[in-house]
Amino acid sequence: MNPAPETTPDPAAAATPVRCRIFGVGNAGCNALEQLAPADFAGVGLVALSTHARALAQCNVPEKVALGYSLRRGLGTGGDPDQGRAAAERDATRLRAYCEGMDLVFILAGMGGGTGGGGAPVVARLAKEAGALVLAVVTLPFDWEGPRRQRQAAECLERLRGVADSVVCVPNQKVFQLLDENTSVLDTFRLINDVLTQGVRGIWRLLSRTGLIRIDFTDLCAVTRDRHSAQVLAAAEAAGENRVRAVLEKLLTHPLMDDGQALAEADAVLVSLMGGPDLTMAEVRRVSEQIHRQCPDAQVIVGAAVDPQLQDRLSLTLVAGHSPAADPAPAEPASGTAAAPAAAAAPAEGNAEPQFETSFFQAPETPRVPSRFVPPPPDLTPERRAQIIAQKTKGRGKGRSRPQQGVLPLEVVSKGRFEKSEPTVYRGEDLDVPTFVRRGMALN
């Protein structure tokens, strides 16, 4: 009996889409998650995670998880990351089930608070254990939120970087570069959420759309997997005749690009160029040449795709990062001194967050002033007091004379320049003459 001939699988049938899930952790993460249009993320699971039941109920996302409800009873964490971490660990089994089978997991969160800062590292760890590529996009506090919240954000960020493949930081303070004095609070946070999500939208586009110069999931892994460092994720869009020049200017002046410094320091760059049916090869070449000029020593992966919805528009998404080896090594502490805490660690390249001053929180070592308290003498009985006096006087020589202090020859000889002035007489006594002279007192 002849064996059945081997059949070649249909490449279109064998290709499987990238399985992706996006978590919004805490208030900032849930707000950003709502700004992602479901039409742009077909087949992607969106999950909102929060310890605040009322805020979670107002979130317009189908999948919601009230973290640690048995611990926090839906009342939030009070800004304590330890409480947020404990709440996420309480629901670790459910979160792990959401991550099973995923190729890519995005985490949107705000550092500095309780649920986002404490829960995001737990979600990242569970996703890594499930075998997914974990990309976190987080915000950092405004300067006016105070040093305590910034220090707390730095600690949570370091914890998140230790488990996620890469972390993209969006400092809220830099968003002020895009605002004016009349911008409302709602518009400010809407813009922050837009900056937070536009990179996620751009990455999903390049993975889900068929490209002429294709970028696949493996290329994304080559730039981001197991780097555990801060990266830059920026997107820009332009239209018109000079759209290539305009989109490059928008990208290089993006608040997260540090005037192009983040791109110059990168050692791996992923570029996705997307346009309508009128996209030309000359435009792809010009964008690629400009990116290579900004980072000549980096590994640059360029992809291009056509989206019929982008008629007359050009969309550019860039992911830039550097390996952990490029981070400056921390200085070894001197012998006998304690190492600096994690909150004082310098931020990684590409991350524009400020360094946090810790000298204020470390009390200087000053010598302790001895106490001036003198304890009272013990109570003595009359017999014991007489015995002590007798011991002190015993042994004094009889022939030894006690020292005598002579009388000081003090008398007024002359009044000097006040000789001709009228004396101050009171009740017959000249008060200009010292008392001890008037009364003939001897000073011993």
C-alpha positions in Angstrom: 0.0 0.0 0.0 1.5 3.3 -1.1 1.8 5.9 1.6 -0.3 9.0 1.2 1.5 11.8 -0.5 2.6 14.7 1.8 0.5 17.8 1.4 2.1 21.2 1.5 0.2 23.5 3.9 -1.3 26.6 2.5 0.9 29.5 3.7 -2.1 31.7 4.2 -3.8 29.1 6.3 -0.6 28.3 8.3 0.0 31.9 9.2 -1.4 32.8 12.5 -2.0 36.4 13.7 0.0 37.7 16.7 -2.0 37.0 19.8 -2.0 40.2 21.9 -3.6 41.5 25.1 -3.5 45.0 26.5 -3.8 45.6 30.2 -4.7 49.0 31.7 -3.5 48.9 35.4 -4.8 51.6 37.8 -6.6 54.8 37.1 -4.1 56.1 34.5 -3.9 52.8 32.7 -7.7 52.3 32.6 -8.1 55.9 31.2 -5.6 55.3 28.5 -7.2 51.9 27.7 -10.5 53.7 27.0 -8.8 55.9 24.4 -7.8 52.9 22.3 -10.4 52.6 19.5 -11.7 49.0 19.3 -11.8 49.2 15.5 -7.9 49.6 15.5 -7.4 46.5 17.7 -9.6 43.9 16.2 -9.0 40.5 17.9 -7.0 42.1 20.8 -8.3 41.6 24.3 -8.5 44.8 26.4 -8.5 44.2 30.2 -9.0 46.9 32.8 -7.4 46.3 36.3 -8.2 48.4 39.3 -8.7 48.3 43.0 -11.2 51.1 42.9 -14.6 49.6 42.2 -16.4 52.9 41.3 -13.7 53.9 38.9 -13.7 50.4 37.3 -17.5 50.6 36.9 -17.1 53.8 34.9 -14.4 52.3 32.6 -15.9 51.5 29.1 -14.0 48.3 28.6 -15.6 44.9 28.3 -13.2 42.9 30.5 -12.7 44.3 34.0 -11.0 42.8 37.1 -11.4 44.3 40.6 -8.0 43.5 42.0 -7.8 42.2 45.5 -11.5 42.9 46.3 -11.3 40.6 49.4 -8.4 42.8 50.7 -9.4 46.3 49.6 -13.2 45.9 49.3 -13.1 48.1 46.1 -11.9 51.2 48.0 -8.5 51.6 46.3 -5.0 51.5 47.8 -4.6 55.0 49.1 -1.6 55.5 46.9 0.4 52.7 48.5 2.2 50.4 46.0 2.6 47.6 48.6 -1.2 47.5 48.8 -1.4 47.4 45.0 1.1 44.6 44.8 -0.7 42.6 47.4 -4.0 43.1 45.5 -2.5 41.9 42.2 -0.9 38.9 43.9 -4.3 37.9 45.4 -5.7 37.6 41.8 -2.6 36.2 40.3 -4.4 33.0 39.1 -6.9 35.0 37.1 -4.3 37.3 35.7 -2.1 34.4 34.6 -5.1 32.9 32.8 -5.4 36.1 30.8 -1.8 35.9 29.8 -1.8 32.2 28.7 -1.2 31.7 25.0 -0.4 35.4 24.3 2.5 36.4 22.1 2.5 40.0 23.0 1.3 41.8 26.2 1.1 45.5 26.6 0.8 47.1 30.0 -0.4 50.7 30.4 0.0 52.2 33.8 0.9 55.3 35.8 3.9 55.2 38.1 3.7 56.9 41.5 0.3 55.6 42.5 -0.7 52.5 44.4 -2.4 50.2 41.9 -0.4 51.1 38.8 3.0 51.3 40.6 2.4 48.1 42.6 0.3 46.0 40.3 2.0 46.6 36.9 5.2 44.7 37.9 3.1 41.7 39.0 1.2 41.6 35.7 4.5 41.9 33.8 6.0 39.0 35.8 3.0 36.8 35.2 3.0 37.6 31.4 6.7 36.8 31.2 6.2 33.5 33.0 3.5 32.7 30.4 6.0 33.2 27.6 4.8 36.5 26.2 6.8 39.5 25.0 6.0 42.2 27.6 6.1 45.9 26.6 5.1 48.4 29.3 4.2 52.0 28.5 4.0 54.1 31.7 3.6 57.7 32.8 5.8 59.5 35.4 4.4 62.2 37.8 4.4 65.9 37.2 7.0 67.9 39.1 4.3 69.6 41.2 3.2 66.2 42.6 6.1 66.4 45.0 9.3 64.5 45.7 7.6 61.7 47.7 5.5 60.6 44.7 8.4 61.0 42.3 10.6 58.9 44.5 7.8 56.3 44.8 7.5 56.3 41.0 11.2 55.7 40.5 11.1 52.7 42.8 8.1 51.2 41.0 9.8 51.9 37.6 12.9 50.0 38.6 10.8 47.1 39.8 8.9 47.1 36.5 12.0 47.3 34.4 13.4 44.2 36.2 10.6 42.0 34.9 9.3 43.6 31.6 11.2 43.2 28.3 11.2 46.9 27.8 9.5 49.9 29.4 8.6 53.1 27.6 8.4 56.1 29.9 6.2 59.1 29.3 7.1 61.9 31.8 4.0 64.0 32.3 6.1 67.1 32.8 7.3 66.8 29.1 3.7 67.0 27.9 3.8 70.7 28.9 5.9 71.3 25.8 2.7 70.6 23.8 0.4 72.8 25.9 -0.3 76.4 26.4 -1.5 78.3 29.4 -5.2 78.0 28.4 -5.3 74.2 28.1 -7.9 72.7 30.3 -7.2 69.8 32.7 -9.4 67.4 30.6 -7.4 68.3 27.4 -4.1 67.9 29.3 -4.9 64.3 30.4 -6.5 63.5 27.0 -3.2 64.5 25.4 -1.2 62.4 27.9 -3.3 59.4 27.1 -2.9 60.0 23.4 0.9 60.1 23.8 0.7 56.9 25.9 -1.4 55.0 23.3 -0.2 56.2 19.9 3.0 54.1 20.1 0.9 51.0 21.1 -1.4 51.7 18.1 1.6 52.1 15.8 3.2 48.8 16.9 -0.1 46.9 16.5 -0.5 48.4 13.0 2.9 47.2 11.8 2.3 43.7 13.2 -1.3 43.3 11.9 -1.1 44.9 8.4 0.5 43.2 5.5 3.5 45.3 4.4 5.4 45.8 1.2 8.6 45.8 3.3 7.3 43.6 6.1 8.2 43.8 9.8 7.1 40.8 11.7 6.9 39.8 15.4 10.5 38.4 15.3 11.8 41.8 14.3 10.0 43.4 17.2 11.5 40.8 19.6 15.0 41.5 18.3 14.7 45.1 19.4 12.9 44.7 22.7 13.1 41.2 24.2 15.0 40.7 27.5 16.5 44.2 27.4 15.0 45.3 30.7 15.7 48.9 29.9 13.9 52.1 29.2 13.1 52.6 25.5 11.6 55.3 23.3 8.3 54.7 21.5 7.2 57.6 19.3 4.7 58.1 16.5 4.0 61.0 14.1 1.8 61.7 11.2 1.7 64.2 8.4 0.0 65.0 5.1 0.5 67.1 2.1 3.2 67.6 -0.5 6.1 67.8 2.0 4.8 65.1 4.3 8.1 63.3 4.5 9.9 66.3 5.8 7.0 67.2 8.1 6.7 63.7 9.6 10.4 63.6 10.3 10.4 67.0 12.0 7.5 65.9 14.2 9.2 62.7 15.1 12.6 64.3 16.0 10.9 67.0 18.0 8.6 64.6 19.9 8.7 65.2 23.6 10.1 61.7 24.2 12.9 62.0 21.8 14.9 64.6 23.7 15.6 66.6 20.6 16.9 63.5 18.8 19.3 62.5 21.6 17.4 59.3 22.4 17.7 58.2 18.8 21.4 59.1 18.6 22.1 56.9 21.7 20.1 53.9 20.5 21.8 50.7 19.3 18.6 49.1 17.9 15.8 50.9 16.0 12.6 49.6 14.5 10.9 51.9 12.0 7.4 51.4 10.5 6.3 53.7 7.7 2.7 53.5 6.6 0.9 55.4 3.9 -2.0 55.2 1.5 -1.9 53.8 -2.0 0.1 56.9 -3.1 3.1 55.9 -0.9 6.3 56.0 -3.1 9.6 54.2 -2.8 11.3 57.6 -2.8 9.5 58.5 0.4 10.6 55.2 2.0 14.2 55.8 1.0 14.2 59.4 2.3 12.8 58.3 5.7 15.3 55.5 6.0 18.3 57.6 5.1 17.4 60.2 7.7 17.0 57.6 10.4 20.4 56.0 9.5 21.9 59.5 9.6 20.6 60.1 13.1 22.0 56.7 14.5 24.7 55.4 12.1 26.0 52.7 14.5 22.6 51.2 15.4 20.8 48.2 14.0 17.9 49.7 12.0 15.0 47.7 10.8 12.7 49.5 8.4 9.3 48.4 7.2 6.7 49.9 4.9 3.0 49.1 4.5 0.0 50.5 2.6 -3.2 51.3 4.4 -6.1 52.5 2.2 -7.5 54.6 5.0 -4.3 56.7 5.1 -5.0 58.5 1.8 -2.6 61.4 1.4 -1.2 60.8 4.9 2.1 59.4 6.1 2.3 57.6 9.5 5.7 56.9 11.1 6.2 54.7 14.2 9.7 54.3 15.8 10.9 52.1 18.6 14.4 52.8 19.8 16.3 51.2 22.6 19.7 50.2 23.9 21.0 47.1 25.5 21.5 46.9 29.3 25.2 46.9 28.7 25.0 50.4 27.5 23.7 51.6 30.8 26.5 53.2 33.0 27.6 50.8 35.7 26.8 52.1 39.2 29.8 53.2 41.2 30.9 50.8 43.9 30.2 52.2 47.4 33.1 53.0 49.5 34.1 50.5 52.3 31.9 50.9 55.3 29.2 53.0 53.6 25.8 51.9 52.6 24.8 51.6 48.9 22.4 54.1 47.5 18.8 53.0 47.4 17.0 52.1 44.3 15.1 55.4 44.3 18.4 57.3 43.8 19.5 55.2 40.8 20.2 57.2 37.7 17.6 56.9 34.9 18.4 54.9 31.9 19.3 56.4 28.5 16.3 57.5 26.6 14.4 58.1 29.8 14.0 61.8 30.6 12.8 61.4 34.1 14.7 63.5 36.7 17.1 62.1 39.1 15.7 62.1 42.6 17.6 63.7 45.4 18.1 61.5 48.4 20.5 63.4 50.6 17.5 65.1 52.3 16.2 61.7 53.4 19.6 60.4 54.7 20.2 62.1 58.0 23.9 63.2 58.4 25.9 61.4 61.0 26.7 64.0 63.7 28.3 63.3 67.1 25.7 63.0 69.8 25.7 65.8 72.3 26.2 64.4 75.8 23.4 64.9 78.2 23.6 67.8 80.7 21.4 66.0 83.3 23.2 65.5 86.5 21.6 62.9 88.8 20.8 64.1 92.4 23.0 62.9 95.2 21.8 59.9 97.1 19.9 60.3 100.3 22.3 59.8 103.3 21.5 59.1 106.9 23.0 61.5 109.5 25.5 58.8 110.7 26.7 58.2 107.1 27.1 61.9 106.4 29.2 62.3 109.6 31.3 59.3 108.6 32.1 60.8 105.1 33.0 64.2 106.6 35.3 62.5 109.1 37.1 60.6 106.3 37.6 63.9 104.3 39.1 65.7 107.3 41.2 62.8 108.5 44.8 63.0 107.5 45.0 66.8 107.0 48.3 68.0 108.4 48.2 70.1 111.5 51.1 72.2 110.6 49.8 73.1 107.2 48.4 76.6 107.1 45.4 77.5 104.9 46.2 80.0 102.1 45.1 83.5 102.9 43.9 86.1 100.3 45.1 89.6 100.9 43.1 92.7 100.8 43.1 94.4 97.4 44.3 97.9 97.6 41.4 99.5 95.8 40.8 103.2 96.2 39.8 106.0 93.9 42.9 108.1 93.2 41.5 110.4 90.5 38.3 110.9 88.5 40.4 111.6 85.4 38.6 113.7 82.8 35.5 113.8 85.0 37.4 115.7 87.7 35.7 119.0 86.9 32.2 117.6 86.4 29.5 118.1 89.0 29.3 115.1 91.4 26.2 113.0 91.6 25.1 113.5 95.2 22.2 111.6 96.7 21.3 111.9 100.4 24.7 113.3 101.1 26.7 110.6 99.4 28.8 111.1 96.2 27.5 108.3 94.0 30.5 108.7 91.6 32.6 107.1 94.3 32.4 103.3 94.3 30.3 101.8 97.1 33.1 99.7 98.6 35.3 102.9 98.9 32.5 105.0 100.5 31.8 102.3 103.0 35.4 101.2 103.6 34.8 97.6 102.6 37.8 95.3 102.2 37.6 93.0 99.1 39.2 89.6 99.8 
